[in-house]
Amino acid sequence: MSTNLADPTRLATPPTFQSVSVSRRIKNGLATGLVWGAFLVAVIPLVWVLYTVLERGFPVILDGDWWQKSLSGLLARQEGGGAYHAIYGTLVQGLVCAVISVPIGIMIAIYLVEYGGRSKLAKSTTFMVDILTGVPSIVAALFIYTVWITYAGLGRSAFAVSLALVLLMVPVVVRTTEEMLKIVPDELREASYALGIPKWKTIVKIVIPTALSGILTGIMLALARVMGETAPVLVLAAYAPYINYNLFDGPMASLPLMMVNERNNPTQAGYERLWGAAITLVLIITLFNLLATVISRTLAPKTK
């Protein structure tokens, strides 16, 4: 029996590529315009801020004394000196914060992913981490002020600043580590268990090394974020124009605190120090971000 190719009841296959209607083109154009508009709204202020900081602060940091000297012995109106004392304070406070925050944050994340499950303690911990994530820096500073200075009777110090920064850094480390641990395939864990390796050793030898690049990246980004906080240093530490190596006693400068202090200096010297401290802080945070990128690419499993 022959097939009638001209059978009108036979369904015709629609063409693969069909013309786009005018309404869809209009909607596509509107959506594209909105996306580009949102992009420009976000980028233009960022470029404007970076340009202003570079224009006003870059000539200051070209002077070698800026990186090697403090403002000890200089009057407010006198030019010269540097930000070595503030750079030292910023780095020390941030590193002490990291030493305390990183182990706590990683252990909390390991508990939530590997042990907690849907227990009440895990749910309560997750809830508290979510609360800490949204706590303003001034609230963390006031809490440490109440506990460390008012109740404990201890003085304002750089260590108190580090404790306030811990409250801001821990939830970021927990969230980052938690997400990185969740990405590790369960097949790796199951293969380790099948070989008779205990759970704790599986976590230490397999799970954490697999997620290490993402964990370190999150730590570096969290550290860069807390180093620029101003409220803790305003509340918990006094400004000093000299270098203070004692973390537990006396005032200690930092770049955010130096900017606040020089903001009240109406002279040309204060103007230069203000923008010099601003660009120095931007450069330090940029270096930490670049270091996080390098660590992520170096330690990623796919690069080995």
C-alpha positions in Angstrom: 0.0 0.0 0.0 1.4 3.3 -1.0 1.5 6.2 1.4 -0.3 9.3 0.2 2.2 12.2 0.8 -0.5 14.8 0.0 -2.8 13.6 2.7 -4.2 16.8 4.3 -4.8 15.1 7.6 -1.1 14.5 8.1 0.5 16.8 10.7 3.2 19.0 9.3 6.4 19.4 11.4 6.8 23.0 12.5 10.0 24.7 11.4 12.9 24.6 13.9 13.5 28.4 13.8 10.5 30.6 13.9 10.4 34.4 13.6 10.3 36.3 16.9 7.2 38.4 17.4 7.4 42.1 17.8 6.1 42.0 21.4 8.9 39.6 22.4 11.5 41.8 20.8 10.2 44.8 22.8 10.2 42.8 26.0 13.7 41.6 25.3 14.9 45.1 24.6 13.3 46.5 27.8 14.9 43.7 29.9 18.3 44.3 28.3 18.0 48.0 29.0 17.0 47.4 32.6 20.0 45.0 33.2 22.5 47.5 31.7 20.9 50.3 33.7 21.2 48.3 37.0 24.8 47.5 36.0 25.7 51.2 35.5 23.9 52.2 38.7 26.1 49.8 40.6 29.4 50.5 38.8 29.4 54.3 38.4 29.5 55.0 42.2 32.2 52.3 42.7 34.3 53.8 39.9 33.7 57.3 41.2 34.9 56.3 44.8 37.9 54.5 43.5 38.9 57.4 41.3 38.5 59.9 44.1 40.6 57.8 46.5 43.3 57.2 44.0 43.5 60.9 42.9 43.7 62.2 46.4 45.6 59.5 48.2 48.0 58.0 45.6 50.6 60.8 45.8 50.8 60.4 49.6 51.6 56.7 49.6 54.5 57.2 47.0 56.6 58.7 49.8 58.7 56.0 51.5 58.2 57.5 54.9 54.5 56.7 54.7 55.3 53.0 55.1 58.2 53.3 57.5 57.3 56.0 60.0 54.5 56.9 62.4 53.1 60.3 63.5 55.0 60.3 66.8 56.2 63.7 67.7 54.4 65.6 64.9 51.8 68.2 65.5 48.5 68.1 63.7 49.5 70.8 61.2 53.0 69.5 60.5 53.4 67.5 57.3 55.4 64.3 57.1 55.3 61.1 59.1 53.6 58.0 58.0 51.0 55.4 58.7 53.2 52.5 59.9 51.6 52.5 63.3 48.1 52.3 61.8 49.0 49.6 59.4 50.6 47.6 62.2 47.5 48.0 64.3 45.1 47.0 61.5 47.1 43.9 60.7 47.6 42.8 64.3 43.9 43.3 65.2 42.8 41.4 62.1 45.2 38.5 62.6 44.3 38.1 66.3 40.6 38.0 65.2 41.4 35.4 62.6 43.3 33.2 65.1 40.2 33.1 67.3 37.5 33.0 64.6 38.8 30.5 62.2 39.0 27.4 64.5 35.6 28.3 66.0 33.9 28.8 62.7 35.4 25.7 61.1 34.4 23.5 64.0 30.9 24.8 64.1 30.5 24.2 60.3 31.8 20.7 60.7 29.3 20.0 63.4 26.4 21.4 61.4 27.3 19.4 58.2 28.8 16.2 59.5 27.2 15.6 62.9 24.3 18.0 63.6 21.8 16.9 61.0 18.3 18.0 62.0 18.9 18.0 65.8 17.6 20.8 68.0 21.1 21.9 68.8 22.0 22.1 65.1 18.9 24.2 64.4 19.6 26.5 67.3 23.2 26.9 66.2 22.1 27.7 62.6 19.6 30.3 64.0 22.2 32.0 66.1 24.6 32.1 63.2 21.9 33.8 61.1 21.4 36.3 63.9 25.1 37.1 64.2 25.3 37.5 60.4 23.0 40.5 60.6 24.3 42.1 63.7 25.7 45.6 63.1 29.3 46.2 64.0 28.3 48.9 66.6 26.2 46.3 68.4 29.1 43.9 68.6 31.4 46.7 69.9 28.9 47.7 72.6 28.5 44.1 73.7 32.2 43.6 74.1 32.4 47.0 75.9 29.8 45.8 78.4 31.4 42.5 79.0 35.1 43.3 78.7 35.3 46.8 80.1 32.2 47.3 82.3 31.8 43.9 83.9 35.4 42.6 83.7 36.9 45.9 84.6 39.6 45.7 81.9 40.7 48.7 79.9 40.2 49.7 76.3 42.7 47.8 74.1 43.4 46.3 70.7 42.5 42.9 72.0 39.0 44.1 72.9 38.7 45.3 69.3 39.7 41.8 68.1 37.0 40.3 70.2 34.4 42.5 68.6 35.7 41.6 65.2 35.4 37.9 66.2 31.6 38.3 66.5 31.5 39.7 63.0 33.9 37.2 61.4 32.7 33.9 62.9 29.3 33.8 61.1 31.0 34.5 57.8 33.5 31.7 58.3 30.7 29.3 59.4 28.6 30.0 56.4 31.5 29.7 53.9 32.9 26.5 55.4 29.4 25.0 55.7 28.7 25.5 52.0 32.1 24.2 51.0 31.6 21.0 53.1 28.2 20.5 51.5 29.8 20.5 48.0 32.1 17.6 48.8 30.5 14.5 47.2 29.0 11.9 49.5 30.7 9.2 47.4 34.1 10.3 48.9 32.8 9.8 52.4 31.1 6.5 51.6 34.3 5.2 50.0 36.2 6.1 53.1 33.7 4.5 55.4 33.8 1.3 53.2 37.5 1.0 53.9 36.9 1.1 57.6 38.2 4.6 58.2 36.5 6.3 61.1 34.4 9.4 60.6 36.7 11.8 62.3 39.6 10.7 60.2 37.5 10.9 57.0 36.7 14.5 57.8 40.3 15.4 58.6 41.9 13.5 55.7 39.3 13.7 52.9 36.5 16.1 53.5 38.4 19.2 54.7 41.3 18.8 52.1 38.7 18.6 49.3 37.0 21.8 50.5 40.2 23.6 51.6 40.5 26.0 48.7 36.9 27.3 49.2 37.3 27.5 53.0 40.6 29.5 52.8 39.0 31.8 50.2 36.1 32.5 52.6 38.5 33.1 55.5 40.5 35.6 53.5 37.4 37.5 52.3 36.0 37.5 55.8 39.3 38.9 57.2 39.3 41.6 54.6 35.8 42.6 55.5 36.4 42.9 59.2 39.6 44.8 58.9 37.7 47.8 57.5 35.2 48.1 60.4 35.2 51.4 62.1 32.7 51.1 65.0 34.8 48.6 67.1 37.9 50.7 67.0 36.0 53.8 67.9 34.3 52.2 70.9 37.0 49.9 72.2 40.3 51.5 71.4 41.8 54.9 71.6 43.9 56.5 68.9 47.7 56.7 69.3 50.0 58.5 66.9 52.8 56.1 67.8 53.4 52.3 67.6 52.0 50.3 70.6 53.1 46.7 70.6 51.1 45.8 73.7 47.9 44.2 72.5 46.3 44.2 75.9 47.0 47.7 77.2 47.1 51.2 75.9 45.7 52.8 72.8 46.6 51.4 69.4 46.0 53.0 66.0 44.4 51.4 63.0 43.7 52.7 59.5 39.9 53.3 60.1 40.7 55.0 63.4 43.4 57.1 61.8 40.9 58.3 59.1 38.4 59.3 61.8 41.1 61.2 63.7 42.5 63.0 60.7 38.9 63.9 59.6 38.9 66.4 62.5 42.2 67.9 61.3 41.4 70.9 59.0 44.9 71.4 57.8 46.5 70.2 54.6 48.5 67.6 56.5 45.3 66.1 57.9 43.7 66.1 54.4 46.7 64.1 53.0 46.8 61.7 55.8 43.1 61.0 55.6 43.2 60.0 51.9 46.5 58.3 52.3 45.0 56.1 55.1 42.0 55.4 52.9 43.9 54.2 49.9 46.2 52.2 52.1 43.3 50.3 53.6 41.9 49.8 50.1 45.2 48.3 48.9 45.4 46.0 51.9 41.9 44.7 51.4 42.6 44.3 47.7 45.8 42.3 48.5 43.8 40.0 50.7 41.2 39.5 48.0 43.9 38.7 45.4 45.5 36.3 47.9 42.2 34.6 48.3 41.9 34.1 44.5 45.4 32.7 44.3 44.8 30.3 47.2 41.5 29.2 45.6 43.2 28.4 42.2 46.2 26.8 43.8 44.5 24.5 46.2 41.5 23.6 44.1 41.3 19.8 43.5 40.9 20.2 39.7 44.3 22.0 39.5 46.2 19.1 41.0 
